Amino acid sequence: MQWETVIGLEIHAQLSTQSKIFSGSATTFGAEPNTQASLVDLGMPGTLPVLNAEAVRMACKFGLAIDAEIAEKNVFARKNYFYPDLPKGYQTSQMDHPIVGKGHLDITLEDGTTRRIGITRAHLEEDAGKSLHEDFHGMSGIDLNRAGTPLLEIVSEPDIRSAKEAVAYVKAIHALVRYLGICDGNMAEGSLRCDCNVSVRPKGQEAFGTRAEIKNVNSFRFIEKAINHEVRRQIELIEDGGTVVQETRLYDPNTDQTKAMRSKEEANDYRYFPCPDLLPVVIEQSFLDEVRASLPELPGQKRERFERDFGLSAYDASVLSASREMADYFEQVNATCGDAKLAANWVMGELSSLLNKEGLDIEKSPVSAEQLGGMILRIKDNTISGKIAKMVFEAMAAGEGSADAIIEKKGLKQVTDAGAIEKMLDEVLAANAEQVEQYRASDEAKRGKMFGFFVGQAMKASKGKANPAQVNQLLKSKLEG
């Protein structure tokens, strides 16, 4: 039997506000436990929440960016459940009247095709605290610094059909919230977390299968691995005569398996009701107009502009617009050197390789955009060859200064004097007279292979400084003359 995978994702994005959603406590990551938890965050009796207007603004920015309906009136509700890191006994969230309604996001897959994924809703809520299970002599500790941090929960339609599509969608959301400046997207610190709802059904069947929810997956790689494992588990279970149980599961990256955590609750288990301490939020059109005017150029718009204005391929434009920082760096390089294709090649090639090797984000690149653009100018004006440029790039990465300074200091200027190159080639051919005779006696196919030998000898003799194009042209003329 052929099976179809059905996936819906719930992404929790911590909003980058300076204070929490209902209190004035700070949201800085990594503070000493329980030093950023006010009486409101601790759920002390008699305290009242006050809504953070910036969280509302950020939610509206996201809604406008995904072409969604923004609710003129949205309501906060209490989601009731008991857990040690939730001292109030309820989470303030939104249920029937979320701030962001139906929208969509287009994703680009590895083969270049695009798919539109529906977004059901995005609602505001407060984050819970965190349970710590180490160094407490068999007990758990509770850190409430995170309690009350504003979250935007983004719920997709069950439109995703593979783990790779799921990763592409999460990457698109990750890029979007960072472009908008509403979330730093740091998955390692929990700023962006993903719950994966996974089910399978026989191909052609319209009804959905029973889903399992994999909670709090915090990396692109783990999202793909967790979904693939869960799909295999469900198919094997059904084909062996069993049935899938609706439940919450956790992914263990050490064993590459999902494990049952608890039976899946339904909405009525949480006894939602409107929060009596918070008035409905009414969003005026003038406020939305102001937010819309503040929107930056979005990833899809930037990608289209890179293709249209710079003549880049769809793939190159997609890679370079994947993050705002990468796109800004590329545009600065291009502004300096005036060659978008060369700039794209170096940013996606040598620079990305260096950053991956050193484990650095592009904002901390040891080679600035201006330095890289200046080096590309020296390639364009034939001061250096592409091969020498790699040596210059390495020196810039090591902190040895600008391309011009390195070229001057190391004597790397390319030899373009035709007379000097001809003299050097005459010496190379004289030193390899036997190979010259073999070349001239050979057919076209063999000559092609042998020609590379002479080019190599010429570049070796010039210590890589001779202009390769001139070497090729003059060498061909001398060998066949």
C-alpha positions in Angstrom: 0.0 0.0 0.0 1.2 3.5 -0.8 1.0 6.0 2.0 0.7 9.8 2.1 2.1 11.9 4.9 0.1 14.8 6.3 1.9 17.4 8.5 0.7 20.5 10.3 3.1 22.6 12.3 2.8 24.8 15.4 5.7 27.2 15.6 6.2 29.2 18.9 8.2 32.4 18.3 9.3 34.3 21.3 8.8 38.0 20.5 11.8 40.3 20.9 10.1 42.8 23.3 12.2 44.3 26.1 9.6 43.3 28.7 7.1 40.4 29.2 3.6 40.3 27.7 1.8 41.1 30.9 4.4 42.5 33.2 7.4 44.8 33.2 9.9 42.0 33.9 12.9 41.8 31.5 13.2 39.0 28.9 17.0 38.7 28.7 18.1 35.1 28.1 20.6 33.5 30.4 19.9 35.5 33.6 20.3 33.8 37.0 17.2 31.6 37.7 14.1 33.5 39.1 15.8 37.0 38.9 13.4 38.1 36.1 10.1 37.0 37.5 7.7 39.6 39.0 4.7 39.0 41.3 2.6 38.9 38.1 4.8 36.2 36.6 4.8 34.2 39.9 1.0 34.2 39.8 0.6 35.9 43.2 -2.9 36.6 44.3 -4.2 40.1 43.7 -1.8 40.9 40.8 -3.3 42.1 37.5 -1.8 41.7 34.0 -1.2 44.7 31.7 -0.9 44.0 28.0 2.4 44.9 26.3 1.4 47.0 23.2 4.7 46.2 21.4 3.7 42.5 21.4 0.4 43.4 19.7 2.4 45.5 17.1 4.7 42.6 16.4 1.8 40.2 15.9 0.2 42.6 13.5 3.5 42.9 11.5 3.6 39.1 11.1 -0.1 39.0 10.1 0.4 41.7 7.4 3.5 39.9 6.1 1.6 36.7 5.5 -1.3 38.5 3.9 -3.6 37.4 6.8 -6.8 38.7 8.2 -6.1 40.8 11.3 -8.9 40.6 13.8 -10.4 44.0 14.6 -11.3 42.6 18.0 -9.3 39.8 19.6 -9.8 38.3 23.1 -7.4 36.7 25.6 -8.5 33.4 27.3 -7.4 31.3 30.1 -6.0 27.8 29.2 -6.3 25.8 32.4 -3.8 23.1 33.3 -1.5 22.2 36.1 2.2 22.0 35.6 5.0 22.9 38.1 6.4 25.7 35.8 3.0 27.3 35.6 2.3 28.7 39.1 -1.0 30.4 38.2 -2.6 27.1 37.1 -3.5 28.6 33.7 -1.8 30.1 30.7 -3.1 33.3 29.2 -3.6 32.7 25.5 -6.1 33.2 22.7 -8.6 30.7 21.6 -11.8 31.7 19.7 -10.7 35.2 18.7 -7.0 35.2 17.8 -5.2 38.4 16.6 -4.1 36.9 13.3 -6.5 34.8 11.1 -6.0 32.9 7.9 -3.0 33.7 5.8 -0.4 31.9 3.7 3.3 31.5 3.1 5.1 30.4 -0.1 8.0 28.1 0.3 10.8 27.1 -2.2 11.8 23.5 -2.3 15.2 22.0 -3.1 14.2 21.4 -6.8 13.3 25.0 -7.2 9.5 24.4 -7.1 7.3 26.6 -4.9 4.3 25.6 -2.7 1.8 27.7 -0.9 1.2 26.6 2.7 -1.9 27.9 4.4 -1.6 29.4 7.9 -4.7 28.8 10.0 -4.0 31.4 12.7 -1.3 33.1 14.8 -2.2 34.0 18.4 -0.5 35.7 21.3 0.2 34.0 24.5 2.6 33.9 27.4 5.4 31.4 27.7 5.6 29.1 30.7 8.6 28.7 33.0 11.2 26.0 32.7 11.8 22.8 34.7 15.4 22.0 35.4 16.3 18.4 36.2 20.0 18.5 37.1 22.0 19.3 40.2 19.1 19.1 42.6 19.8 15.7 44.2 16.9 13.8 42.6 14.5 16.8 42.6 13.6 19.3 39.9 14.1 23.0 40.0 11.8 25.6 38.6 13.1 28.7 36.8 10.3 31.3 36.1 12.5 33.8 34.2 10.8 32.6 31.0 7.3 32.7 32.4 5.3 35.5 30.8 7.7 36.0 27.8 5.5 36.9 24.8 4.9 34.1 22.3 3.3 34.2 18.9 2.0 30.7 18.1 1.8 30.2 14.3 -0.4 27.3 13.3 -0.2 26.0 9.8 -2.9 24.2 7.8 -2.2 20.4 7.3 -0.9 21.2 3.9 2.7 19.8 4.3 3.4 16.5 2.7 7.0 15.6 3.6 9.7 16.3 6.2 11.7 18.3 3.6 8.6 20.5 3.0 8.2 20.9 6.8 11.9 22.1 7.1 11.4 24.5 4.1 8.3 26.0 5.8 10.0 26.4 9.2 13.0 28.0 7.5 10.7 30.4 5.7 9.0 31.3 9.0 12.4 31.7 10.6 13.6 34.0 7.9 10.4 36.0 8.0 10.3 36.7 11.7 14.0 37.7 11.6 13.4 40.0 8.6 10.5 41.6 10.5 12.7 42.0 13.6 10.1 40.4 15.9 12.1 37.3 16.9 15.8 36.5 17.0 15.1 33.0 15.8 17.7 31.4 18.1 16.5 27.8 18.2 19.3 26.7 20.5 18.0 29.1 23.2 14.4 28.2 22.6 13.4 31.5 20.9 11.8 29.5 18.1 10.3 26.0 18.8 8.2 23.7 16.7 5.5 21.2 17.5 5.0 18.7 14.6 1.6 17.1 14.1 2.1 14.0 11.9 -0.3 11.5 10.5 -0.4 9.1 7.5 -3.2 7.9 5.3 -3.5 5.6 2.3 -2.8 7.5 -0.9 -6.1 8.8 -2.4 -8.0 8.8 0.9 -9.5 12.2 1.8 -10.0 11.6 5.6 -7.0 12.3 7.8 -5.4 9.6 9.8 -4.9 9.9 13.6 -2.1 12.3 14.4 0.6 12.3 16.9 2.2 15.6 18.1 6.0 15.8 18.5 6.6 18.6 21.0 9.3 21.3 21.2 11.7 20.3 18.3 14.4 22.9 18.3 16.5 22.5 15.1 15.9 22.1 11.4 17.8 18.9 11.3 15.8 17.4 14.2 12.5 18.5 12.7 13.3 16.4 9.5 14.6 13.4 11.5 11.7 13.4 14.0 9.1 13.6 11.3 10.7 10.8 9.2 10.9 8.5 12.2 7.3 9.2 13.2 6.1 8.5 9.7 8.0 5.2 9.6 6.6 4.3 13.1 3.0 5.0 12.1 3.2 3.1 8.8 4.8 0.0 10.5 2.3 0.1 13.3 -0.7 0.2 10.9 0.7 -2.4 8.5 1.3 -4.7 11.5 -2.4 -4.5 12.4 -2.1 -1.8 15.1 -3.7 1.6 15.4 -2.2 5.0 15.9 -3.1 6.7 19.2 -3.6 10.4 19.4 -0.9 11.4 21.8 2.0 13.8 22.5 5.4 12.5 21.8 9.0 13.7 22.4 11.9 13.3 19.9 15.2 11.9 21.3 18.0 12.9 19.0 20.4 10.4 20.7 18.3 7.4 19.7 16.6 9.0 16.7 13.2 8.0 18.0 10.0 9.5 19.2 8.6 8.4 22.6 5.2 8.7 24.1 4.8 11.5 26.6 1.1 11.7 27.4 -2.3 11.2 25.7 -3.2 14.2 23.6 -5.6 16.7 25.2 -8.5 18.2 23.3 -9.4 21.9 23.6 -12.3 21.2 26.0 -9.8 19.5 28.4 -8.3 23.0 29.0 -11.6 24.6 30.0 -10.9 27.8 28.0 -12.9 30.9 29.0 -12.3 34.6 28.4 -9.7 36.1 30.8 -11.6 38.3 33.2 -8.5 40.4 33.9 -8.0 41.6 30.3 -10.3 43.6 28.1 -10.8 42.6 24.5 -8.1 44.2 22.2 -9.6 46.5 19.5 -7.2 47.2 16.6 -8.0 50.4 14.7 -7.3 50.8 11.0 -4.9 53.7 11.6 -2.8 51.5 13.8 -2.7 48.8 11.1 -1.8 51.4 8.5 1.1 52.6 10.6 2.4 49.0 11.1 2.1 48.3 7.4 4.1 51.4 6.6 6.9 50.1 8.8 7.3 46.7 7.1 10.7 46.0 5.6 11.3 44.4 2.2 10.3 40.8 2.8 12.3 37.7 1.8 10.1 36.9 -1.2 10.2 40.5 -2.4 14.0 40.6 -2.0 14.4 37.3 -3.9 12.4 38.6 -6.8 14.4 41.9 -6.9 17.7 40.0 -6.8 16.6 38.0 -9.9 15.1 41.0 -11.7 17.7 43.7 -10.9 20.9 41.7 -10.6 20.2 38.9 -13.1 20.8 36.2 -10.5 19.4 32.7 -10.9 16.4 31.7 -8.8 18.7 29.5 -6.7 21.3 32.2 -6.0 18.6 34.7 -5.2 16.9 32.3 -2.8 20.2 31.5 -0.9 21.2 35.1 -0.7 17.8 36.3 0.6 17.4 33.5 3.1 18.5 35.8 5.9 18.4 39.6 6.2 22.0 39.7 7.3 23.2 37.6 4.3 21.2 39.8 1.9 22.6 43.0 3.4 26.1 41.7 3.2 25.7 40.7 -0.4 24.3 44.0 -1.4 27.2 45.8 0.3 29.7 43.7 -1.6 27.9 44.4 -4.9 27.7 48.1 -4.2 31.5 48.1 -3.8 32.4 45.9 -6.8 29.5 46.5 -9.2 29.4 42.8 -10.3 26.4 41.0 -8.8 27.3 37.5 -10.2 30.9 37.6 -8.9 29.7 39.0 -5.6 27.1 36.2 -5.3 29.8 33.5 -6.2 32.2 34.7 -3.5 29.6 35.2 -0.8 28.0 31.8 -1.4 31.4 30.1 -2.0 34.5 31.1 -0.1 32.8 33.3 2.5 30.1 30.8 3.4 32.8 28.0 3.5 34.9 30.1 5.9 31.9 30.9 8.1 30.8 27.3 8.3 34.3 26.2 9.1 34.7 28.7 11.9 31.1 28.3 13.2 30.4 32.1 12.7 27.3 34.0 11.7 27.8 36.4 8.8 27.5 39.4 11.2 30.8 38.3 12.7 32.6 37.6 9.5 36.3 38.3 9.7 36.1 39.6 6.1 33.9 42.7 5.9 31.6 43.3 2.9 33.8 46.3 1.9 36.9 44.2 2.0 35.4 41.4 -0.2 34.0 44.0 -2.6 37.5 45.6 -2.9 39.1 42.3 -3.6 36.6 41.5 -6.3 37.5 44.8 -8.0 41.1 43.7 -8.2 39.9 40.5 -10.0 37.8 42.6 -12.4 40.7 44.9 -13.3 43.1 41.9 -13.8 45.3 43.0 -10.9 44.9 39.4 -9.6 43.6 36.1 -10.9 40.9 34.1 -9.3 43.5 31.7 -8.0 45.5 34.4 -6.4 42.3 35.9 -5.0 41.8 32.9 -2.8 45.2 33.6 -1.3 44.2 37.2 -0.7 40.9 36.1 0.8 42.7 33.8 3.3 45.0 36.7 4.2 42.1 39.1 4.8 40.4 36.4 6.9 43.6 36.2 9.0 43.4 39.9 9.7 46.2 41.1 7.4 44.3 44.1 6.0 42.7 45.1 2.7 43.1 43.3 -0.6 45.3 46.2 -2.0 47.5 46.1 1.1 48.0 42.3 0.9 48.6 42.4 -2.9 51.3 45.0 -2.4 52.9 43.5 0.7 53.1 39.9 -0.8 53.9 40.9 -4.4 50.8 39.2 -5.8 50.1 41.5 -8.6 49.2 39.6 -11.8 51.5 39.7 -14.7 49.6 41.0 -17.8 52.6 42.2 -19.8 52.3 40.2 -23.0 56.0 40.4 -23.7 56.9 39.1 -20.3 54.5 36.3 -20.6 55.7 35.3 -24.1 59.3 35.2 -22.8 58.3 33.0 -19.9 56.3 30.7 -22.2 59.3 30.3 -24.6 61.4 29.1 -21.6 58.7 26.6 -20.5 58.4 25.2 -24.1 62.2 25.0 -24.5 62.4 23.1 -21.2 59.7 20.7 -22.4 60.7 20.2 -26.0 59.8 16.5 -26.1 56.3 17.1 -24.9 56.0 19.9 -27.5 56.8 17.4 -30.3 54.3 14.9 -28.8 51.7 17.6 -28.7 52.2 18.6 -32.3 52.1 15.0 -33.5 48.9 14.2 -31.6 45.3 14.3 -32.7 42.8 16.9 -31.3 41.6 14.7 -28.4 45.0 14.1 -27.0 46.1 17.7 -27.5 43.2 18.8 -25.2 44.6 16.7 -22.4 48.3 17.7 -23.0 47.4 21.4 -23.2 46.6 21.4 -19.5 50.1 20.2 -18.8 51.7 23.2 -20.5 49.3 25.6 -18.7 50.3 24.1 -15.4 54.0 24.4 -16.2 53.5 28.1 -17.2 51.5 29.0 -14.1 54.1 27.2 -12.0 56.9 29.2 -13.7 55.1 32.5 -13.0 54.3 31.5 -9.4 50.6 31.8 -10.3 50.9 35.5 -11.3 50.5 35.3 -15.0 47.1 36.2 -16.4 45.5 32.8 -17.2 43.5 34.0 -20.2 46.6 35.5 -21.8 48.6 32.3 -20.9 46.0 30.2 -22.7 45.8 32.4 -25.7 49.6 32.9 -26.2 50.3 29.2 -25.4 47.9 27.9 -28.0 49.3 30.3 -30.6 52.9 29.1 -29.9 52.1 25.4 -29.8 50.1 25.4 -33.0 52.1 28.1 -34.8 
